[in-house]
Amino acid sequence: MPNQNLQGKLEEIVREFAADTGSIHWLENGALMLKAHFGLPPHILPHISIVPVGKGMAGLAAERNEPVSVCNLQTDDSGKFPSGAKATGVNGAIVVPIRDAAGKMQGTLGIGVHRDYEYTAAEIEHLLDLAAAFLDSPS
């Protein structure tokens, strides 16, 4: 069970990474449920409130149980991300799985910026550590 201060912790992570947006989804009944968000346009919230595993960045990170990133979501033509993802206005984005101590995916943590950006291996590892802390830190 995640701690209860997800919104506050998400905002800390967004600030630490100088990001513009952030989201936390939690796996419930086989789908990812939006539990906290920051900086996302209100009109996209209904589209990301429930994300099927395997769909979009969060869904892919959940399905693969590994980080998924893109340098520029606005120009990405890989076909991995729904066209609606561009409505976030985000260019550089990453979503990492929130894993329990056994490595089982429990949810996802995503951040994005309004510029092209490639996350480094060190940043990805740090995000994974921050994501894991959602499970074992007090609220």
C-alpha positions as CSV (number, residue, x, y, z in Angstrom):
1,M,0.0,0.0,0.0
2,P,1.4,3.4,-0.9
3,N,1.8,6.1,1.7
4,Q,-0.9,8.7,1.7
5,N,1.1,11.8,0.8
6,L,1.5,11.0,-2.9
7,Q,0.6,14.5,-4.1
8,G,3.2,16.2,-1.9
9,K,5.9,13.7,-2.8
10,L,5.1,14.0,-6.5
11,E,5.5,17.8,-6.3
12,E,8.9,17.3,-4.5
13,I,10.1,15.1,-7.4
14,V,8.8,17.5,-10.0
15,R,10.7,20.3,-8.4
16,E,13.9,18.2,-7.9
17,F,14.0,17.3,-11.6
18,A,12.9,20.8,-12.7
19,A,10.0,19.1,-14.5
20,D,6.8,20.7,-15.7
21,T,4.4,17.8,-15.2
22,G,4.1,14.7,-13.1
23,S,1.8,11.8,-12.4
24,I,1.4,8.7,-10.2
25,H,-0.7,5.8,-11.2
26,W,-1.5,2.8,-9.0
27,L,-2.3,-0.7,-10.2
28,E,-5.8,-1.6,-9.2
29,N,-8.0,-4.3,-10.7
30,G,-5.6,-4.7,-13.7
31,A,-5.5,-1.1,-14.7
32,L,-3.5,2.0,-13.7
33,M,-5.5,4.5,-11.6
34,L,-4.4,8.1,-11.4
35,K,-3.7,9.0,-7.8
36,A,-1.7,12.2,-8.1
37,H,-0.8,14.7,-10.8
38,F,0.9,18.0,-11.3
39,G,1.0,20.5,-14.2
40,L,-1.2,18.4,-16.6
41,P,-3.9,20.2,-18.6
42,P,-7.3,19.6,-17.1
43,H,-8.8,18.5,-20.4
44,I,-6.5,15.4,-20.4
45,L,-7.3,14.2,-16.9
46,P,-10.3,12.2,-17.9
47,H,-8.2,10.4,-20.5
48,I,-5.5,9.4,-18.0
49,S,-7.6,8.7,-14.9
50,I,-7.7,5.0,-15.9
51,V,-4.8,3.7,-18.1
52,P,-4.9,0.1,-19.4
53,V,-1.7,-1.8,-18.9
54,G,0.2,-1.7,-22.2
55,K,-1.3,1.6,-23.3
56,G,0.6,4.9,-23.4
57,M,3.8,5.6,-21.5
58,A,2.5,4.6,-18.1
59,G,0.9,1.5,-19.5
60,L,4.0,0.4,-21.3
61,A,6.2,1.0,-18.2
62,A,3.7,-1.1,-16.2
63,E,3.6,-3.9,-18.8
64,R,7.4,-4.1,-19.2
65,N,8.1,-3.3,-15.5
66,E,10.9,-1.0,-16.8
67,P,11.3,2.7,-17.5
68,V,9.9,4.1,-20.7
69,S,11.2,7.5,-22.0
70,V,11.0,9.7,-25.0
71,C,13.2,12.7,-25.9
72,N,10.3,14.6,-27.6
73,L,6.8,13.2,-27.3
74,Q,5.6,15.9,-29.7
75,T,7.6,14.6,-32.7
76,D,7.7,10.9,-31.7
77,D,6.5,8.8,-34.6
78,S,7.3,5.3,-33.1
79,G,3.6,4.5,-32.7
80,K,4.2,3.5,-29.1
81,F,2.3,6.4,-27.6
82,P,-1.4,7.4,-28.3
83,S,-1.8,10.5,-30.4
84,G,-3.6,12.0,-27.4
85,A,-0.4,12.0,-25.4
86,K,0.7,15.1,-27.3
87,A,-2.1,17.0,-25.6
88,T,0.0,17.0,-22.5
89,G,2.3,19.6,-24.2
90,V,5.3,17.6,-22.9
91,N,8.4,16.9,-25.0
92,G,10.9,15.0,-22.8
93,A,9.1,12.5,-20.6
94,I,9.9,9.4,-18.6
95,V,7.7,6.9,-16.7
96,V,9.2,4.4,-14.2
97,P,7.6,1.5,-12.5
98,I,6.9,1.7,-8.8
99,R,8.1,-1.7,-7.6
100,D,7.7,-3.5,-4.3
101,A,10.7,-5.2,-2.5
102,A,10.2,-8.3,-4.6
103,G,10.4,-6.3,-7.8
104,K,6.7,-6.6,-8.6
105,M,5.2,-3.6,-10.4
106,Q,2.6,-1.7,-8.2
107,G,2.2,1.5,-10.1
108,T,4.0,4.2,-12.2
109,L,5.7,7.5,-11.6
110,G,6.0,9.8,-14.6
111,I,7.5,13.3,-15.1
112,G,7.9,15.5,-18.2
113,V,9.3,18.7,-19.4
114,H,8.3,21.2,-22.1
115,R,11.6,20.8,-24.0
116,D,13.5,18.0,-25.6
117,Y,15.2,16.0,-22.9
118,E,16.9,12.7,-22.7
119,Y,17.0,11.3,-19.1
120,T,20.4,10.0,-18.0
121,A,21.0,6.5,-16.5
122,A,21.8,8.2,-13.2
123,E,18.5,10.2,-13.3
124,I,16.6,7.0,-14.2
125,E,18.1,5.1,-11.2
126,H,17.3,8.0,-8.9
127,L,13.7,8.1,-10.1
128,L,13.4,4.3,-9.6
129,D,14.7,4.8,-6.0
130,L,12.2,7.6,-5.4
131,A,9.4,5.5,-6.8
132,A,10.2,2.6,-4.5
133,A,10.1,4.9,-1.5
134,F,6.3,5.3,-2.1
135,L,5.9,1.8,-0.8
136,D,8.2,1.9,2.3
137,S,8.2,5.4,3.6
138,P,5.8,6.7,6.2
139,S,3.1,9.1,5.0
